[in-house]
Amino acid sequence: MKKIVLSILAGAALTFTMSSCGEKLLTDEQVQAEIVKGFEAGKAAAETEMEAKCQADFETRASAEFDRLKAEAVAAAMPAGK
């Protein structure tokens, strides 16, 4: 009888310790928070990349437009007969 009771207690202790070692499941709120956190991180990275690309394109377009306007001004300043 003593061995049976000790076996049951040992089994219960083992079950209790093994159940606390496993993977913890997230609640719905925690899952949503993780999704939002991942989305925000990805969004920030994408915005940073697009902003850098836009700035680089802006410099190129602004230089091209400046050169075009400068060429038009030079052409307009030249006399038609020359």
N, CA, C and O atoms as a Maestro MAE file, in Angstrom:
{
 s_m_m2io_version
 :::
 2.0.0
}

f_m_ct {
 s_m_title
 :::
 protein
 m_atom[328] {
  # First column is atom index #
  i_m_mmod_type
  r_m_x_coord
  r_m_y_coord
  r_m_z_coord
  i_m_residue_number
  s_m_chain_name
  s_m_pdb_residue_name
  s_m_pdb_atom_name
  i_m_atomic_number
  :::
  1 25 0.827 -1.186 0.000 1 A "MET " " N  " 7
  2 3 0.000 0.000 0.000 1 A "MET " " CA " 6
  3 2 0.874 1.254 0.000 1 A "MET " " C  " 6
  4 15 0.581 2.224 -0.700 1 A "MET " " O  " 8
  5 25 1.926 1.227 0.774 2 A "LYS " " N  " 7
  6 3 2.823 2.371 0.873 2 A "LYS " " CA " 6
  7 2 3.488 2.657 -0.475 2 A "LYS " " C  " 6
  8 15 3.653 3.819 -0.844 2 A "LYS " " O  " 8
  9 25 3.869 1.613 -1.213 3 A "LYS " " N  " 7
  10 3 4.501 1.777 -2.523 3 A "LYS " " CA " 6
  11 2 3.515 2.366 -3.538 3 A "LYS " " C  " 6
  12 15 3.911 3.160 -4.391 3 A "LYS " " O  " 8
  13 25 2.265 1.993 -3.455 4 A "ILE " " N  " 7
  14 3 1.249 2.502 -4.382 4 A "ILE " " CA " 6
  15 2 1.041 3.999 -4.151 4 A "ILE " " C  " 6
  16 15 0.988 4.773 -5.107 4 A "ILE " " O  " 8
  17 25 0.924 4.404 -2.897 5 A "VAL " " N  " 7
  18 3 0.718 5.810 -2.565 5 A "VAL " " CA " 6
  19 2 1.931 6.628 -3.000 5 A "VAL " " C  " 6
  20 15 1.772 7.712 -3.561 5 A "VAL " " O  " 8
  21 25 3.151 6.122 -2.747 6 A "LEU " " N  " 7
  22 3 4.358 6.823 -3.161 6 A "LEU " " CA " 6
  23 2 4.447 6.909 -4.688 6 A "LEU " " C  " 6
  24 15 4.902 7.919 -5.224 6 A "LEU " " O  " 8
  25 25 4.018 5.859 -5.388 7 A "SER " " N  " 7
  26 3 4.013 5.859 -6.857 7 A "SER " " CA " 6
  27 2 3.051 6.910 -7.393 7 A "SER " " C  " 6
  28 15 3.369 7.623 -8.345 7 A "SER " " O  " 8
  29 25 1.889 7.002 -6.787 8 A "ILE " " N  " 7
  30 3 0.892 7.990 -7.224 8 A "ILE " " CA " 6
  31 2 1.424 9.400 -6.964 8 A "ILE " " C  " 6
  32 15 1.303 10.274 -7.822 8 A "ILE " " O  " 8
  33 25 2.007 9.624 -5.793 9 A "LEU " " N  " 7
  34 3 2.563 10.940 -5.482 9 A "LEU " " CA " 6
  35 2 3.724 11.294 -6.418 9 A "LEU " " C  " 6
  36 15 3.831 12.435 -6.867 9 A "LEU " " O  " 8
  37 25 4.586 10.329 -6.710 10 A "ALA " " N  " 7
  38 3 5.697 10.572 -7.633 10 A "ALA " " CA " 6
  39 2 5.168 10.872 -9.032 10 A "ALA " " C  " 6
  40 15 5.683 11.760 -9.710 10 A "ALA " " O  " 8
  41 25 4.153 10.145 -9.464 11 A "GLY " " N  " 7
  42 3 3.539 10.394 -10.776 11 A "GLY " " CA " 6
  43 2 2.914 11.770 -10.846 11 A "GLY " " C  " 6
  44 15 3.035 12.461 -11.857 11 A "GLY " " O  " 8
  45 25 2.241 12.173 -9.772 12 A "ALA " " N  " 7
  46 3 1.614 13.497 -9.742 12 A "ALA " " CA " 6
  47 2 2.674 14.587 -9.771 12 A "ALA " " C  " 6
  48 15 2.516 15.594 -10.461 12 A "ALA " " O  " 8
  49 25 3.750 14.387 -9.025 13 A "ALA " " N  " 7
  50 3 4.832 15.378 -9.014 13 A "ALA " " CA " 6
  51 2 5.484 15.471 -10.386 13 A "ALA " " C  " 6
  52 15 5.792 16.567 -10.855 13 A "ALA " " O  " 8
  53 25 5.696 14.335 -11.029 14 A "LEU " " N  " 7
  54 3 6.289 14.319 -12.368 14 A "LEU " " CA " 6
  55 2 5.371 15.005 -13.380 14 A "LEU " " C  " 6
  56 15 5.828 15.780 -14.220 14 A "LEU " " O  " 8
  57 25 4.094 14.716 -13.292 15 A "THR " " N  " 7
  58 3 3.119 15.345 -14.194 15 A "THR " " CA " 6
  59 2 3.101 16.855 -13.997 15 A "THR " " C  " 6
  60 15 3.067 17.612 -14.968 15 A "THR " " O  " 8
  61 25 3.122 17.290 -12.747 16 A "PHE " " N  " 7
  62 3 3.113 18.721 -12.454 16 A "PHE " " CA " 6
  63 2 4.361 19.407 -12.993 16 A "PHE " " C  " 6
  64 15 4.263 20.478 -13.592 16 A "PHE " " O  " 8
  65 25 5.525 18.814 -12.792 17 A "THR " " N  " 7
  66 3 6.761 19.448 -13.268 17 A "THR " " CA " 6
  67 2 6.848 19.431 -14.786 17 A "THR " " C  " 6
  68 15 7.366 20.380 -15.375 17 A "THR " " O  " 8
  69 25 6.361 18.394 -15.431 18 A "MET " " N  " 7
  70 3 6.410 18.321 -16.894 18 A "MET " " CA " 6
  71 2 5.419 19.292 -17.532 18 A "MET " " C  " 6
  72 15 5.680 19.822 -18.612 18 A "MET " " O  " 8
  73 25 4.314 19.521 -16.889 19 A "SER " " N  " 7
  74 3 3.318 20.429 -17.468 19 A "SER " " CA " 6
  75 2 3.788 21.882 -17.412 19 A "SER " " C  " 6
  76 15 3.367 22.695 -18.235 19 A "SER " " O  " 8
  77 25 4.634 22.214 -16.477 20 A "SER " " N  " 7
  78 3 5.118 23.581 -16.381 20 A "SER " " CA " 6
  79 2 6.321 23.826 -17.298 20 A "SER " " C  " 6
  80 15 6.753 24.972 -17.423 20 A "SER " " O  " 8
  81 25 6.873 22.803 -17.938 21 A "CYS " " N  " 7
  82 3 8.042 22.953 -18.806 21 A "CYS " " CA " 6
  83 2 7.676 23.190 -20.264 21 A "CYS " " C  " 6
  84 15 8.517 23.644 -21.039 21 A "CYS " " O  " 8
  85 25 6.479 22.904 -20.642 22 A "GLY " " N  " 7
  86 3 6.097 22.910 -22.047 22 A "GLY " " CA " 6
  87 2 5.947 24.293 -22.627 22 A "GLY " " C  " 6
  88 15 6.163 25.305 -21.960 22 A "GLY " " O  " 8
  89 25 5.570 24.305 -23.889 23 A "GLU " " N  " 7
  90 3 5.363 25.548 -24.620 23 A "GLU " " CA " 6
  91 2 4.141 26.275 -24.063 23 A "GLU " " C  " 6
  92 15 3.099 25.671 -23.810 23 A "GLU " " O  " 8
  93 25 4.291 27.550 -23.884 24 A "LYS " " N  " 7
  94 3 3.185 28.359 -23.372 24 A "LYS " " CA " 6
  95 2 2.365 28.880 -24.547 24 A "LYS " " C  " 6
  96 15 2.920 29.441 -25.492 24 A "LYS " " O  " 8
  97 25 1.074 28.700 -24.493 25 A "LEU " " N  " 7
  98 3 0.194 29.201 -25.540 25 A "LEU " " CA " 6
  99 2 -0.169 30.647 -25.241 25 A "LEU " " C  " 6
  100 15 -0.331 31.035 -24.084 25 A "LEU " " O  " 8
  101 25 -0.294 31.429 -26.287 26 A "LEU " " N  " 7
  102 3 -0.614 32.839 -26.120 26 A "LEU " " CA " 6
  103 2 -2.126 33.028 -26.110 26 A "LEU " " C  " 6
  104 15 -2.866 32.266 -26.733 26 A "LEU " " O  " 8
  105 25 -2.564 34.043 -25.402 27 A "THR " " N  " 7
  106 3 -3.977 34.392 -25.423 27 A "THR " " CA " 6
  107 2 -4.272 35.137 -26.725 27 A "THR " " C  " 6
  108 15 -3.350 35.526 -27.444 27 A "THR " " O  " 8
  109 25 -5.534 35.331 -27.023 28 A "ASP " " N  " 7
  110 3 -5.913 36.050 -28.245 28 A "ASP " " CA " 6
  111 2 -5.338 37.461 -28.255 28 A "ASP " " C  " 6
  112 15 -4.895 37.945 -29.297 28 A "ASP " " O  " 8
  113 25 -5.344 38.116 -27.109 29 A "GLU " " N  " 7
  114 3 -4.809 39.471 -27.026 29 A "GLU " " CA " 6
  115 2 -3.302 39.475 -27.289 29 A "GLU " " C  " 6
  116 15 -2.787 40.368 -27.963 29 A "GLU " " O  " 8
  117 25 -2.596 38.470 -26.752 30 A "GLN " " N  " 7
  118 3 -1.156 38.388 -26.967 30 A "GLN " " CA " 6
  119 2 -0.836 38.098 -28.431 30 A "GLN " " C  " 6
  120 15 0.124 38.637 -28.981 30 A "GLN " " O  " 8
  121 25 -1.649 37.241 -29.061 31 A "VAL " " N  " 7
  122 3 -1.452 36.937 -30.485 31 A "VAL " " CA " 6
  123 2 -1.648 38.204 -31.308 31 A "VAL " " C  " 6
  124 15 -0.837 38.511 -32.182 31 A "VAL " " O  " 8
  125 25 -2.720 38.939 -31.032 32 A "GLN " " N  " 7
  126 3 -2.981 40.183 -31.756 32 A "GLN " " CA " 6
  127 2 -1.863 41.187 -31.534 32 A "GLN " " C  " 6
  128 15 -1.460 41.885 -32.465 32 A "GLN " " O  " 8
  129 25 -1.357 41.266 -30.309 33 A "ALA " " N  " 7
  130 3 -0.262 42.201 -30.010 33 A "ALA " " CA " 6
  131 2 0.994 41.819 -30.797 33 A "ALA " " C  " 6
  132 15 1.686 42.697 -31.311 33 A "ALA " " O  " 8
  133 25 1.295 40.532 -30.898 34 A "GLU " " N  " 7
  134 3 2.457 40.083 -31.666 34 A "GLU " " CA " 6
  135 2 2.281 40.377 -33.152 34 A "GLU " " C  " 6
  136 15 3.233 40.774 -33.823 34 A "GLU " " O  " 8
  137 25 1.084 40.186 -33.664 35 A "ILE " " N  " 7
  138 3 0.807 40.475 -35.077 35 A "ILE " " CA " 6
  139 2 0.988 41.961 -35.348 35 A "ILE " " C  " 6
  140 15 1.632 42.346 -36.324 35 A "ILE " " O  " 8
  141 25 0.421 42.792 -34.488 36 A "VAL " " N  " 7
  142 3 0.533 44.246 -34.659 36 A "VAL " " CA " 6
  143 2 1.990 44.678 -34.569 36 A "VAL " " C  " 6
  144 15 2.443 45.509 -35.357 36 A "VAL " " O  " 8
  145 25 2.726 44.115 -33.609 37 A "LYS " " N  " 7
  146 3 4.136 44.466 -33.451 37 A "LYS " " CA " 6
  147 2 4.927 44.101 -34.712 37 A "LYS " " C  " 6
  148 15 5.743 44.894 -35.181 37 A "LYS " " O  " 8
  149 25 4.691 42.913 -35.258 38 A "GLY " " N  " 7
  150 3 5.374 42.508 -36.486 38 A "GLY " " CA " 6
  151 2 4.990 43.378 -37.668 38 A "GLY " " C  " 6
  152 15 5.842 43.741 -38.480 38 A "GLY " " O  " 8
  153 25 3.705 43.716 -37.771 39 A "PHE " " N  " 7
  154 3 3.236 44.568 -38.863 39 A "PHE " " CA " 6
  155 2 3.866 45.955 -38.778 39 A "PHE " " C  " 6
  156 15 4.325 46.497 -39.784 39 A "PHE " " O  " 8
  157 25 3.886 46.524 -37.578 40 A "GLU " " N  " 7
  158 3 4.457 47.858 -37.399 40 A "GLU " " CA " 6
  159 2 5.946 47.871 -37.728 40 A "GLU " " C  " 6
  160 15 6.443 48.821 -38.332 40 A "GLU " " O  " 8
  161 25 6.658 46.819 -37.330 41 A "ALA " " N  " 7
  162 3 8.093 46.747 -37.641 41 A "ALA " " CA " 6
  163 2 8.308 46.663 -39.151 41 A "ALA " " C  " 6
  164 15 9.183 47.338 -39.695 41 A "ALA " " O  " 8
  165 25 7.519 45.843 -39.821 42 A "GLY " " N  " 7
  166 3 7.629 45.730 -41.273 42 A "GLY " " CA " 6
  167 2 7.224 47.019 -41.974 42 A "GLY " " C  " 6
  168 15 7.838 47.418 -42.964 42 A "GLY " " O  " 8
  169 25 6.199 47.661 -41.458 43 A "LYS " " N  " 7
  170 3 5.723 48.921 -42.039 43 A "LYS " " CA " 6
  171 2 6.793 50.002 -41.912 43 A "LYS " " C  " 6
  172 15 7.040 50.751 -42.858 43 A "LYS " " O  " 8
  173 25 7.420 50.082 -40.753 44 A "ALA " " N  " 7
  174 3 8.467 51.086 -40.540 44 A "ALA " " CA " 6
  175 2 9.648 50.848 -41.477 44 A "ALA " " C  " 6
  176 15 10.210 51.795 -42.029 44 A "ALA " " O  " 8
  177 25 10.020 49.588 -41.654 45 A "ALA " " N  " 7
  178 3 11.138 49.275 -42.552 45 A "ALA " " CA " 6
  179 2 10.782 49.625 -43.995 45 A "ALA " " C  " 6
  180 15 11.605 50.183 -44.720 45 A "ALA " " O  " 8
  181 25 9.563 49.300 -44.413 46 A "ALA " " N  " 7
  182 3 9.131 49.609 -45.774 46 A "ALA " " CA " 6
  183 2 9.052 51.119 -45.996 46 A "ALA " " C  " 6
  184 15 9.453 51.612 -47.050 46 A "ALA " " O  " 8
  185 25 8.543 51.848 -45.016 47 A "GLU " " N  " 7
  186 3 8.458 53.304 -45.142 47 A "GLU " " CA " 6
  187 2 9.850 53.928 -45.245 47 A "GLU " " C  " 6
  188 15 10.066 54.844 -46.039 47 A "GLU " " O  " 8
  189 25 10.780 53.438 -44.453 48 A "THR " " N  " 7
  190 3 12.143 53.952 -44.496 48 A "THR " " CA " 6
  191 2 12.764 53.698 -45.865 48 A "THR " " C  " 6
  192 15 13.400 54.583 -46.438 48 A "THR " " O  " 8
  193 25 12.578 52.495 -46.384 49 A "GLU " " N  " 7
  194 3 13.129 52.148 -47.701 49 A "GLU " " CA " 6
  195 2 12.511 53.007 -48.805 49 A "GLU " " C  " 6
  196 15 13.220 53.521 -49.670 49 A "GLU " " O  " 8
  197 25 11.196 53.157 -48.770 50 A "MET " " N  " 7
  198 3 10.525 53.948 -49.801 50 A "MET " " CA " 6
  199 2 10.902 55.427 -49.702 50 A "MET " " C  " 6
  200 15 11.033 56.096 -50.726 50 A "MET " " O  " 8
  201 25 11.075 55.937 -48.507 51 A "GLU " " N  " 7
  202 3 11.477 57.335 -48.322 51 A "GLU " " CA " 6
  203 2 12.875 57.564 -48.900 51 A "GLU " " C  " 6
  204 15 13.122 58.578 -49.552 51 A "GLU " " O  " 8
  205 25 13.781 56.625 -48.661 52 A "ALA " " N  " 7
  206 3 15.135 56.750 -49.206 52 A "ALA " " CA " 6
  207 2 15.109 56.700 -50.730 52 A "ALA " " C  " 6
  208 15 15.816 57.460 -51.393 52 A "ALA " " O  " 8
  209 25 14.298 55.809 -51.279 53 A "LYS " " N  " 7
  210 3 14.189 55.691 -52.737 53 A "LYS " " CA " 6
  211 2 13.567 56.961 -53.328 53 A "LYS " " C  " 6
  212 15 13.998 57.439 -54.377 53 A "LYS " " O  " 8
  213 25 12.571 57.491 -52.658 54 A "CYS " " N  " 7
  214 3 11.918 58.715 -53.129 54 A "CYS " " CA " 6
  215 2 12.896 59.883 -53.108 54 A "CYS " " C  " 6
  216 15 12.930 60.680 -54.046 54 A "CYS " " O  " 8
  217 25 13.683 59.990 -52.060 55 A "GLN " " N  " 7
  218 3 14.660 61.070 -51.975 55 A "GLN " " CA " 6
  219 2 15.698 60.968 -53.088 55 A "GLN " " C  " 6
  220 15 16.069 61.978 -53.687 55 A "GLN " " O  " 8
  221 25 16.164 59.763 -53.364 56 A "ALA " " N  " 7
  222 3 17.146 59.571 -54.439 56 A "ALA " " CA " 6
  223 2 16.527 59.923 -55.794 56 A "ALA " " C  " 6
  224 15 17.169 60.577 -56.617 56 A "ALA " " O  " 8
  225 25 15.286 59.493 -56.028 57 A "ASP " " N  " 7
  226 3 14.610 59.817 -57.281 57 A "ASP " " CA " 6
  227 2 14.342 61.312 -57.388 57 A "ASP " " C  " 6
  228 15 14.440 61.879 -58.476 57 A "ASP " " O  " 8
  229 25 14.010 61.949 -56.290 58 A "PHE " " N  " 7
  230 3 13.732 63.378 -56.299 58 A "PHE " " CA " 6
  231 2 14.957 64.165 -56.738 58 A "PHE " " C  " 6
  232 15 14.854 65.084 -57.550 58 A "PHE " " O  " 8
  233 25 16.109 63.806 -56.201 59 A "GLU " " N  " 7
  234 3 17.351 64.501 -56.570 59 A "GLU " " CA " 6
  235 2 17.593 64.377 -58.073 59 A "GLU " " C  " 6
  236 15 17.958 65.354 -58.727 59 A "GLU " " O  " 8
  237 25 17.392 63.188 -58.617 60 A "THR " " N  " 7
  238 3 17.611 62.962 -60.046 60 A "THR " " CA " 6
  239 2 16.617 63.763 -60.882 60 A "THR " " C  " 6
  240 15 16.998 64.418 -61.852 60 A "THR " " O  " 8
  241 25 15.350 63.707 -60.505 61 A "ARG " " N  " 7
  242 3 14.324 64.446 -61.256 61 A "ARG " " CA " 6
  243 2 14.525 65.947 -61.152 61 A "ARG " " C  " 6
  244 15 14.350 66.661 -62.140 61 A "ARG " " O  " 8
  245 25 14.889 66.440 -59.975 62 A "ALA " " N  " 7
  246 3 15.099 67.879 -59.799 62 A "ALA " " CA " 6
  247 2 16.286 68.344 -60.646 62 A "ALA " " C  " 6
  248 15 16.222 69.409 -61.260 62 A "ALA " " O  " 8
  249 25 17.355 67.570 -60.687 63 A "SER " " N  " 7
  250 3 18.515 67.941 -61.507 63 A "SER " " CA " 6
  251 2 18.158 67.946 -62.990 63 A "SER " " C  " 6
  252 15 18.574 68.841 -63.725 63 A "SER " " O  " 8
  253 25 17.393 66.954 -63.430 64 A "ALA " " N  " 7
  254 3 16.991 66.878 -64.832 64 A "ALA " " CA " 6
  255 2 16.100 68.065 -65.201 64 A "ALA " " C  " 6
  256 15 16.266 68.655 -66.269 64 A "ALA " " O  " 8
  257 25 15.170 68.413 -64.338 65 A "GLU " " N  " 7
  258 3 14.278 69.545 -64.604 65 A "GLU " " CA " 6
  259 2 15.069 70.861 -64.609 65 A "GLU " " C  " 6
  260 15 14.816 71.730 -65.443 65 A "GLU " " O  " 8
  261 25 16.014 71.009 -63.690 66 A "PHE " " N  " 7
  262 3 16.855 72.199 -63.652 66 A "PHE " " CA " 6
  263 2 17.643 72.335 -64.960 66 A "PHE " " C  " 6
  264 15 17.701 73.418 -65.544 66 A "PHE " " O  " 8
  265 25 18.247 71.235 -65.416 67 A "ASP " " N  " 7
  266 3 19.018 71.264 -66.661 67 A "ASP " " CA " 6
  267 2 18.128 71.617 -67.850 67 A "ASP " " C  " 6
  268 15 18.541 72.364 -68.737 67 A "ASP " " O  " 8
  269 25 16.892 71.073 -67.869 68 A "ARG " " N  " 7
  270 3 15.967 71.370 -68.976 68 A "ARG " " CA " 6
  271 2 15.594 72.848 -68.977 68 A "ARG " " C  " 6
  272 15 15.608 73.494 -70.025 68 A "ARG " " O  " 8
  273 25 15.259 73.384 -67.805 69 A "LEU " " N  " 7
  274 3 14.887 74.806 -67.723 69 A "LEU " " CA " 6
  275 2 16.069 75.710 -68.064 69 A "LEU " " C  " 6
  276 15 15.889 76.748 -68.700 69 A "LEU " " O  " 8
  277 25 17.260 75.330 -67.653 70 A "LYS " " N  " 7
  278 3 18.455 76.111 -67.961 70 A "LYS " " CA " 6
  279 2 18.700 76.127 -69.467 70 A "LYS " " C  " 6
  280 15 19.039 77.167 -70.031 70 A "LYS " " O  " 8
  281 25 18.529 74.974 -70.120 71 A "ALA " " N  " 7
  282 3 18.714 74.901 -71.568 71 A "ALA " " CA " 6
  283 2 17.668 75.754 -72.290 71 A "ALA " " C  " 6
  284 15 17.990 76.416 -73.277 71 A "ALA " " O  " 8
  285 25 16.434 75.746 -71.817 72 A "GLU " " N  " 7
  286 3 15.387 76.571 -72.420 72 A "GLU " " CA " 6
  287 2 15.713 78.058 -72.257 72 A "GLU " " C  " 6
  288 15 15.517 78.846 -73.183 72 A "GLU " " O  " 8
  289 25 16.208 78.433 -71.083 73 A "ALA " " N  " 7
  290 3 16.541 79.836 -70.833 73 A "ALA " " CA " 6
  291 2 17.695 80.283 -71.727 73 A "ALA " " C  " 6
  292 15 17.676 81.395 -72.255 73 A "ALA " " O  " 8
  293 25 18.687 79.434 -71.898 74 A "VAL " " N  " 7
  294 3 19.819 79.767 -72.764 74 A "VAL " " CA " 6
  295 2 19.344 79.890 -74.201 74 A "VAL " " C  " 6
  296 15 19.751 80.808 -74.913 74 A "VAL " " O  " 8
  297 25 18.476 78.961 -74.639 75 A "ALA " " N  " 7
  298 3 17.956 78.991 -76.004 75 A "ALA " " CA " 6
  299 2 17.096 80.243 -76.233 75 A "ALA " " C  " 6
  300 15 17.147 80.827 -77.315 75 A "ALA " " O  " 8
  301 25 16.331 80.653 -75.262 76 A "ALA " " N  " 7
  302 3 15.483 81.833 -75.396 76 A "ALA " " CA " 6
  303 2 16.305 83.108 -75.385 76 A "ALA " " C  " 6
  304 15 15.900 84.098 -75.994 76 A "ALA " " O  " 8
  305 25 17.438 83.114 -74.718 77 A "ALA " " N  " 7
  306 3 18.282 84.307 -74.624 77 A "ALA " " CA " 6
  307 2 19.084 84.529 -75.902 77 A "ALA " " C  " 6
  308 15 19.499 85.653 -76.182 77 A "ALA " " O  " 8
  309 25 19.304 83.481 -76.671 78 A "MET " " N  " 7
  310 3 20.076 83.621 -77.894 78 A "MET " " CA " 6
  311 2 19.246 84.295 -78.973 78 A "MET " " C  " 6
  312 15 18.062 83.991 -79.120 78 A "MET " " O  " 8
  313 25 19.848 85.204 -79.728 79 A "PRO " " N  " 7
  314 3 19.118 85.845 -80.817 79 A "PRO " " CA " 6
  315 2 18.749 84.807 -81.891 79 A "PRO " " C  " 6
  316 15 19.490 83.849 -82.110 79 A "PRO " " O  " 8
  317 25 17.638 84.996 -82.538 80 A "ALA " " N  " 7
  318 3 17.136 84.051 -83.538 80 A "ALA " " CA " 6
  319 2 18.038 84.009 -84.763 80 A "ALA " " C  " 6
  320 15 18.103 82.964 -85.411 80 A "ALA " " O  " 8
  321 25 18.727 85.066 -85.112 81 A "GLY " " N  " 7
  322 3 19.562 85.135 -86.293 81 A "GLY " " CA " 6
  323 2 20.896 84.441 -86.164 81 A "GLY " " C  " 6
  324 15 21.497 84.138 -87.195 81 A "GLY " " O  " 8
  325 25 21.384 84.178 -85.027 82 A "LYS " " N  " 7
  326 3 22.714 83.592 -84.850 82 A "LYS " " CA " 6
  327 2 22.731 82.147 -84.991 82 A "LYS " " C  " 6
  328 15 23.787 81.527 -84.866 82 A "LYS " " O  " 8
  :::
 }
 m_bond[327] {
  # First column is bond index #
  i_m_from
  i_m_to
  i_m_order
  :::
  1 1 2 1
  2 2 3 1
  3 3 4 2
  4 3 5 1
  5 5 6 1
  6 6 7 1
  7 7 8 2
  8 7 9 1
  9 9 10 1
  10 10 11 1
  11 11 12 2
  12 11 13 1
  13 13 14 1
  14 14 15 1
  15 15 16 2
  16 15 17 1
  17 17 18 1
  18 18 19 1
  19 19 20 2
  20 19 21 1
  21 21 22 1
  22 22 23 1
  23 23 24 2
  24 23 25 1
  25 25 26 1
  26 26 27 1
  27 27 28 2
  28 27 29 1
  29 29 30 1
  30 30 31 1
  31 31 32 2
  32 31 33 1
  33 33 34 1
  34 34 35 1
  35 35 36 2
  36 35 37 1
  37 37 38 1
  38 38 39 1
  39 39 40 2
  40 39 41 1
  41 41 42 1
  42 42 43 1
  43 43 44 2
  44 43 45 1
  45 45 46 1
  46 46 47 1
  47 47 48 2
  48 47 49 1
  49 49 50 1
  50 50 51 1
  51 51 52 2
  52 51 53 1
  53 53 54 1
  54 54 55 1
  55 55 56 2
  56 55 57 1
  57 57 58 1
  58 58 59 1
  59 59 60 2
  60 59 61 1
  61 61 62 1
  62 62 63 1
  63 63 64 2
  64 63 65 1
  65 65 66 1
  66 66 67 1
  67 67 68 2
  68 67 69 1
  69 69 70 1
  70 70 71 1
  71 71 72 2
  72 71 73 1
  73 73 74 1
  74 74 75 1
  75 75 76 2
  76 75 77 1
  77 77 78 1
  78 78 79 1
  79 79 80 2
  80 79 81 1
  81 81 82 1
  82 82 83 1
  83 83 84 2
  84 83 85 1
  85 85 86 1
  86 86 87 1
  87 87 88 2
  88 87 89 1
  89 89 90 1
  90 90 91 1
  91 91 92 2
  92 91 93 1
  93 93 94 1
  94 94 95 1
  95 95 96 2
  96 95 97 1
  97 97 98 1
  98 98 99 1
  99 99 100 2
  100 99 101 1
  101 101 102 1
  102 102 103 1
  103 103 104 2
  104 103 105 1
  105 105 106 1
  106 106 107 1
  107 107 108 2
  108 107 109 1
  109 109 110 1
  110 110 111 1
  111 111 112 2
  112 111 113 1
  113 113 114 1
  114 114 115 1
  115 115 116 2
  116 115 117 1
  117 117 118 1
  118 118 119 1
  119 119 120 2
  120 119 121 1
  121 121 122 1
  122 122 123 1
  123 123 124 2
  124 123 125 1
  125 125 126 1
  126 126 127 1
  127 127 128 2
  128 127 129 1
  129 129 130 1
  130 130 131 1
  131 131 132 2
  132 131 133 1
  133 133 134 1
  134 134 135 1
  135 135 136 2
  136 135 137 1
  137 137 138 1
  138 138 139 1
  139 139 140 2
  140 139 141 1
  141 141 142 1
  142 142 143 1
  143 143 144 2
  144 143 145 1
  145 145 146 1
  146 146 147 1
  147 147 148 2
  148 147 149 1
  149 149 150 1
  150 150 151 1
  151 151 152 2
  152 151 153 1
  153 153 154 1
  154 154 155 1
  155 155 156 2
  156 155 157 1
  157 157 158 1
  158 158 159 1
  159 159 160 2
  160 159 161 1
  161 161 162 1
  162 162 163 1
  163 163 164 2
  164 163 165 1
  165 165 166 1
  166 166 167 1
  167 167 168 2
  168 167 169 1
  169 169 170 1
  170 170 171 1
  171 171 172 2
  172 171 173 1
  173 173 174 1
  174 174 175 1
  175 175 176 2
  176 175 177 1
  177 177 178 1
  178 178 179 1
  179 179 180 2
  180 179 181 1
  181 181 182 1
  182 182 183 1
  183 183 184 2
  184 183 185 1
  185 185 186 1
  186 186 187 1
  187 187 188 2
  188 187 189 1
  189 189 190 1
  190 190 191 1
  191 191 192 2
  192 191 193 1
  193 193 194 1
  194 194 195 1
  195 195 196 2
  196 195 197 1
  197 197 198 1
  198 198 199 1
  199 199 200 2
  200 199 201 1
  201 201 202 1
  202 202 203 1
  203 203 204 2
  204 203 205 1
  205 205 206 1
  206 206 207 1
  207 207 208 2
  208 207 209 1
  209 209 210 1
  210 210 211 1
  211 211 212 2
  212 211 213 1
  213 213 214 1
  214 214 215 1
  215 215 216 2
  216 215 217 1
  217 217 218 1
  218 218 219 1
  219 219 220 2
  220 219 221 1
  221 221 222 1
  222 222 223 1
  223 223 224 2
  224 223 225 1
  225 225 226 1
  226 226 227 1
  227 227 228 2
  228 227 229 1
  229 229 230 1
  230 230 231 1
  231 231 232 2
  232 231 233 1
  233 233 234 1
  234 234 235 1
  235 235 236 2
  236 235 237 1
  237 237 238 1
  238 238 239 1
  239 239 240 2
  240 239 241 1
  241 241 242 1
  242 242 243 1
  243 243 244 2
  244 243 245 1
  245 245 246 1
  246 246 247 1
  247 247 248 2
  248 247 249 1
  249 249 250 1
  250 250 251 1
  251 251 252 2
  252 251 253 1
  253 253 254 1
  254 254 255 1
  255 255 256 2
  256 255 257 1
  257 257 258 1
  258 258 259 1
  259 259 260 2
  260 259 261 1
  261 261 262 1
  262 262 263 1
  263 263 264 2
  264 263 265 1
  265 265 266 1
  266 266 267 1
  267 267 268 2
  268 267 269 1
  269 269 270 1
  270 270 271 1
  271 271 272 2
  272 271 273 1
  273 273 274 1
  274 274 275 1
  275 275 276 2
  276 275 277 1
  277 277 278 1
  278 278 279 1
  279 279 280 2
  280 279 281 1
  281 281 282 1
  282 282 283 1
  283 283 284 2
  284 283 285 1
  285 285 286 1
  286 286 287 1
  287 287 288 2
  288 287 289 1
  289 289 290 1
  290 290 291 1
  291 291 292 2
  292 291 293 1
  293 293 294 1
  294 294 295 1
  295 295 296 2
  296 295 297 1
  297 297 298 1
  298 298 299 1
  299 299 300 2
  300 299 301 1
  301 301 302 1
  302 302 303 1
  303 303 304 2
  304 303 305 1
  305 305 306 1
  306 306 307 1
  307 307 308 2
  308 307 309 1
  309 309 310 1
  310 310 311 1
  311 311 312 2
  312 311 313 1
  313 313 314 1
  314 314 315 1
  315 315 316 2
  316 315 317 1
  317 317 318 1
  318 318 319 1
  319 319 320 2
  320 319 321 1
  321 321 322 1
  322 322 323 1
  323 323 324 2
  324 323 325 1
  325 325 326 1
  326 326 327 1
  327 327 328 2
  :::
 }
}
